[in-house]
Amino acid sequence: MFAFAWRSIWRNRSRSLGAAFAVAFTVWMSMTYFGLSNAARDGMYVNLTDTVGHIQIHIRGYRAVRDFREAVLPRAAALRDRLTRALGDGLIVEALEVPALLSGEDRARGVLLVGLRQPPALRRRFADKFVREGRLPDPEDLEGIALGRALARTLQVQIGDAVYAYAPGTEGTGASAYVVVGILRFPDPAQDARGAVLSLPAAQELAASDAVSRFEVHVPEFRRTTDDAALVPLAARLQAALGNEVVVETWRETYPAISSLERALRPILTVFLGLFFILAGLLVLNTVYLSVVERTREFGVIIALGANRRRVLGMVLLESLLLCGSGAAVGLAVGSATVARLARGYSYPGAWREVVEAYGLPEVMYGSIAPVEVAIIVAFVIGIGVLAALLPARTAGRLAPVEAMRFVA
Amino acid sequence: MTLWRLAWRNVWRHRRRTVLLILVVAYAAFATILYWGINDGYAASVLNAQARFVGAPVLIMTPDYRDDPDPEHALPDLALTAALREVPRVRGIAPRLEFPALIRSAYTAESAVARGIEPQREREVSAVPAHIVAGRMLQRPGELVLGRALAERLDVRLGERAVVDTAGPAGPRAAGLVLVGLVETGVSQVDERLVLVDLADARRLTGVDTATALALDVPRGEEEAAAAELRRFLPPVVAAYGPAEMLGAIRQDLESNRVAAIPIAFLFALVAAAAVTSTTTVSVIERTREFGMIAAVGLAPVRLARVVVLESVITTVLGWIVGLAAGYGAVGLLARINLLGAAFGGFVGAWSSVPLTREIYTAVRPAYALYASMTVFVGAVLAALIPARRVRRLRPAQAMRIE
């Protein structure tokens, strides 16, 4: 029977080639689809976690506290040492957020001053992303400040101008003068209208010495959505090391809204995936079915010659498995090569790069595909192909041999 | 003419084949339309949420105010209002006086932009008054309505007083207002920042006796067109802005969302074209024997090729029409059903806290027919050329022997 199936495949070479090619092409394209779509998803993950870190550490109950003095982590330097020891590698950002009134020459606005201390790599990335004019204040600079563009416009100040901060209810000097050294462009209009960045020492001098609002932990190796699972044990380990007056949260716990925005993409991606799979299925179904439908007549002849109907079905099954299987193997090879190429990192050409970045995707994206996704693709495509190949045999089996021999699709 | 008839008859003789080809072409068109309908619908829904909740469908303000939103750039007068009522698309007009303020409760303070409104008129232009979840809408001066999340942060309850401080053209002033209502819309910009006060209070606090903007209501989908039309008719000291112009960064996000959708759309188009091509090609290869017969009977290969091309054209056009009808039918239907509403809410549970909008409708645009056609067209051209070439090279005697 195997020999018979083998011969059938080679008897009509262009037909078999067409069907196998359709299967290979579909497997290849589906793998590319997964590669691209996973790259976009992971890219968005990287951008989100770049902004807020993978893990955040606040004082316990920070959400309910109204008073500034009770909302910050005291003795930050000592805490930072313990965190560094517990973390091993990983980057730590310290931030002190101070609500304040900021005035220019004539106008004043309520703002959120953020004192930041970042490791050099993260600081460079922050600057690349947000600085539109000038620069960020230096790490130990006590006088420089960078303002959101909308805020600078409202206060009617430019680089080199002085601004005055008034932070009532804090424990530092409570009031200070700064020089604008940079203009920042935040994508969120609210942040753009009330955000200002200064160095951590400057914010501590203004509002609370040796205190921070939060630590952010960035783990550079965690670049994929699937790495999120590893955050929960890491958070638990840090919690144990730092004690109970602080609360250690994964970024999903700290920012449920951002997290849900990322999760919200899933249903839409699933709908698109469904649309795509139906199309891929139609491609295989039509090509394989039409390439064998003429054989209804041939099967009629075989049955008329006395072959058992089930034997005919078995033969076609074997034949189509061989055909679709080898097609799928070729598709798998080409598809793997394509995804491997995407996995080395790719970026969109020229003009697109900027918009892709604005969308929340990094400049270089890395494609990937999970084994289970490959398995689903291969099973789906071979399944549809074999089903399509079996249809004419089934038709022939149901018809009287004479009718089958006259069959026109 | 005879060729047409021959092709037409062939199309219906091979009914199964025809159905499959129509199906694949129709699906390619359908899926393209649905894909862009959902993509654009998301963007349009966010814009709509901005228009109905955050801003207004059309805002009339001075260009200075748009660049620097401070009450000192308020409208010179409100004499325009009467003339605007005569503009065909304008369904409602409400004056607004917005000013930066500090809201103080007994416990803490938050900076915000307060919006002075005429409560009755505001209903005509905004969906916010319809989303009061506790208490009631403003009725008279001395009252205050807040976004629910903002009220929680301030820790102020219905019936309690909050103080609104501002330093407008009239110098620093303050007023104690009674909280009468809380708003929750699902749009975080509103829930976390909304401060509504009576227009009379706003005028007293700022010393401005006009308004910073006139908010207009126009039918959904016509915002930008209405704004463009109004700009021609307005005096030069003021201008009309649609929601897209008031969006800033979100708009850029939405547009790049569309750009990011293109690679997937391209892959989709490629597979769709391949499906159309392979379906036609294989069905022609299979008919080699039949073509041999026809050629042997005396039809010249060139004319036979024309019949084959005609057949593809007929089925493709039929499929394309079916696909367009189904695609536009589907997005048309989904444009009336909120994808985040009862029907789909469970499935897309994750959407419930998307901070941009609570309603998503698909978009329906004529351009999708073009996108769908391009895919189908490429597929059809390939499908027509490959087999036609094969048919022209056909040698009848050999062809008839092929199985």
Boltz contact constraints between the chains, C-beta under 6 A:
constraints:
  - contact:
      token1: [A, 14]
      token2: [B, 285]
      max_distance: 6.0
  - contact:
      token1: [A, 18]
      token2: [B, 282]
      max_distance: 6.0
  - contact:
      token1: [A, 22]
      token2: [B, 278]
      max_distance: 6.0
  - contact:
      token1: [A, 29]
      token2: [B, 271]
      max_distance: 6.0
  - contact:
      token1: [A, 33]
      token2: [B, 267]
      max_distance: 6.0
  - contact:
      token1: [A, 66]
      token2: [B, 107]
      max_distance: 6.0
  - contact:
      token1: [A, 66]
      token2: [B, 108]
      max_distance: 6.0
  - contact:
      token1: [A, 110]
      token2: [B, 102]
      max_distance: 6.0
  - contact:
      token1: [A, 110]
      token2: [B, 111]
      max_distance: 6.0
  - contact:
      token1: [A, 187]
      token2: [B, 249]
      max_distance: 6.0
  - contact:
      token1: [A, 189]
      token2: [B, 248]
      max_distance: 6.0
  - contact:
      token1: [A, 257]
      token2: [B, 355]
      max_distance: 6.0
  - contact:
      token1: [A, 260]
      token2: [B, 350]
      max_distance: 6.0
  - contact:
      token1: [A, 260]
      token2: [B, 353]
      max_distance: 6.0
  - contact:
      token1: [A, 263]
      token2: [B, 350]
      max_distance: 6.0
  - contact:
      token1: [A, 264]
      token2: [B, 350]
      max_distance: 6.0
  - contact:
      token1: [A, 264]
      token2: [B, 351]
      max_distance: 6.0
  - contact:
      token1: [A, 264]
      token2: [B, 354]
      max_distance: 6.0
  - contact:
      token1: [A, 267]
      token2: [B, 348]
      max_distance: 6.0
  - contact:
      token1: [A, 275]
      token2: [B, 31]
      max_distance: 6.0
  - contact:
      token1: [A, 279]
      token2: [B, 31]
      max_distance: 6.0
  - contact:
      token1: [A, 279]
      token2: [B, 271]
      max_distance: 6.0
  - contact:
      token1: [A, 279]
      token2: [B, 272]
      max_distance: 6.0
  - contact:
      token1: [A, 282]
      token2: [B, 24]
      max_distance: 6.0
  - contact:
      token1: [A, 282]
      token2: [B, 27]
      max_distance: 6.0
  - contact:
      token1: [A, 282]
      token2: [B, 275]
      max_distance: 6.0
  - contact:
      token1: [A, 283]
      token2: [B, 275]
      max_distance: 6.0
  - contact:
      token1: [A, 286]
      token2: [B, 20]
      max_distance: 6.0
  - contact:
      token1: [A, 286]
      token2: [B, 24]
      max_distance: 6.0
  - contact:
      token1: [A, 286]
      token2: [B, 279]
      max_distance: 6.0
  - contact:
      token1: [A, 287]
      token2: [B, 278]
      max_distance: 6.0
  - contact:
      token1: [A, 287]
      token2: [B, 282]
      max_distance: 6.0
  - contact:
      token1: [A, 290]
      token2: [B, 282]
      max_distance: 6.0
  - contact:
      token1: [A, 290]
      token2: [B, 283]
      max_distance: 6.0
  - contact:
      token1: [A, 291]
      token2: [B, 282]
      max_distance: 6.0
  - contact:
      token1: [A, 294]
      token2: [B, 286]
      max_distance: 6.0
  - contact:
      token1: [A, 355]
      token2: [B, 256]
      max_distance: 6.0
  - contact:
      token1: [A, 355]
      token2: [B, 259]
      max_distance: 6.0
  - contact:
      token1: [A, 358]
      token2: [B, 252]
      max_distance: 6.0
  - contact:
      token1: [A, 358]
      token2: [B, 256]
      max_distance: 6.0
  - contact:
      token1: [A, 359]
      token2: [B, 256]
      max_distance: 6.0
  - contact:
      token1: [A, 359]
      token2: [B, 257]
      max_distance: 6.0
  - contact:
      token1: [A, 359]
      token2: [B, 260]
      max_distance: 6.0
  - contact:
      token1: [A, 409]
      token2: [B, 14]
      max_distance: 6.0
  - contact:
      token1: [A, 409]
      token2: [B, 16]
      max_distance: 6.0
  - contact:
      token1: [A, 409]
      token2: [B, 17]
      max_distance: 6.0
